[in-house]
Amino acid sequence: MDRIDAMRVFVAALDEGSLAAAGRKLGRSPTAVTRAISALEAHVGVPLLHRTTRSIRLSEAGERYAAACRRVLTDLEEADLMAAGERAAPRGLLAITAPLVSGSQIMRPILDAFLDQQPAVKARLLLLDRSVNLIDEGIDVALRIGHLPDSSLIAVRIGEVRKLLVAAPAYLDAAAPVETPSDLVHHRCIQMTSFGNEGWIFSAAGGTTRNVTIEPRLIVNTVEAALGSALEGRGITRAFSYQVADAVHMRQLRILLTKDEPLPLPVHLVMPEGRLSVPKVRAFVDHAVPLLRAEFARRLRLCLD
């Protein structure tokens, strides 16, 4: 058994969602794909996949082994491309992750334009409102909002975002004034689970912060749902500046309590150490960084007008 080849088949099955789709991607028969994965399972001595006629699902051991396979395959690709040096053109699969809204609205068009320029590159864009382990998931580049923990990741700062309190004019015109964070107790609040359920953070004297407890009338798990209700005049919500920039600019939403607003959060592109030496990653970063900086700056200006 060629174990590296079997690992590639295993990871392809996970990425494509089925053994048949992996076979189509790799140009192999379903029997050949099944044989490769079965040989891998025989080698490690445990089942890696739970198979049905329509889907596959990782076993507990398979989850750990899949992360290891991605690391091995990434390291091999990196070694090959580093050996090729400057002569290597961007090629292969580029894996990117980003938060749902910034990924779909900002990162995706930039990635599409990059793919137009690089016909030998394919991309996988994973949109999640949570951080993933870049090494374990085989991710080349991630868009991260917030302060970064100390790590071996390479980070390129591309801007900052504000965490804003917003509501529709129709709601504010009919409701009690909002002059301090404490006034929120008298208002309908729309909470997003991604911002936590313990309350909303505001700035306080001396550069400190304070947590104001709210009792939301509505709790949702997506930005679209929270902003949809806010735009319809259902209450006050909190969102990042890039998420509400257009609605604020068009006067569909008003920003509240700007003097109590917490400090802005940085935005970075991050990569595992060493990935910048891979041509497809270096080419994408060179393409994306100026465009991301311009777009996040533009959206921030819309909230300041």
Secondary structure as GFF3:
##gff-version 3
##sequence-region A 1 305
A	DSSP	alpha_helix	3	16	.	.	.	ID=ss1
A	DSSP	alpha_helix	19	26	.	.	.	ID=ss2
A	DSSP	alpha_helix	30	44	.	.	.	ID=ss3
A	DSSP	beta_strand	49	51	.	.	.	ID=ss4
A	DSSP	beta_strand	56	58	.	.	.	ID=ss5
A	DSSP	alpha_helix	60	84	.	.	.	ID=ss6
A	DSSP	three_ten_helix	85	87	.	.	.	ID=ss7
A	DSSP	beta_strand	92	98	.	.	.	ID=ss8
A	DSSP	alpha_helix	100	102	.	.	.	ID=ss9
A	DSSP	pi_helix	103	107	.	.	.	ID=ss10
A	DSSP	alpha_helix	108	117	.	.	.	ID=ss11
A	DSSP	beta_strand	121	127	.	.	.	ID=ss12
A	DSSP	alpha_helix	134	137	.	.	.	ID=ss13
A	DSSP	beta_strand	141	145	.	.	.	ID=ss14
A	DSSP	beta_strand	154	161	.	.	.	ID=ss15
A	DSSP	beta_strand	163	167	.	.	.	ID=ss16
A	DSSP	alpha_helix	169	174	.	.	.	ID=ss17
A	DSSP	three_ten_helix	181	186	.	.	.	ID=ss18
A	DSSP	beta_strand	189	192	.	.	.	ID=ss19
A	DSSP	three_ten_helix	193	195	.	.	.	ID=ss20
A	DSSP	beta_strand	200	203	.	.	.	ID=ss21
A	DSSP	three_ten_helix	205	207	.	.	.	ID=ss22
A	DSSP	beta_strand	209	212	.	.	.	ID=ss23
A	DSSP	beta_strand	218	220	.	.	.	ID=ss24
A	DSSP	alpha_helix	223	231	.	.	.	ID=ss25
A	DSSP	beta_strand	236	240	.	.	.	ID=ss26
A	DSSP	alpha_helix	241	249	.	.	.	ID=ss27
A	DSSP	beta_strand	254	256	.	.	.	ID=ss28
A	DSSP	three_ten_helix	258	260	.	.	.	ID=ss29
A	DSSP	beta_strand	265	271	.	.	.	ID=ss30
A	DSSP	three_ten_helix	275	277	.	.	.	ID=ss31
A	DSSP	alpha_helix	279	304	.	.	.	ID=ss32
###
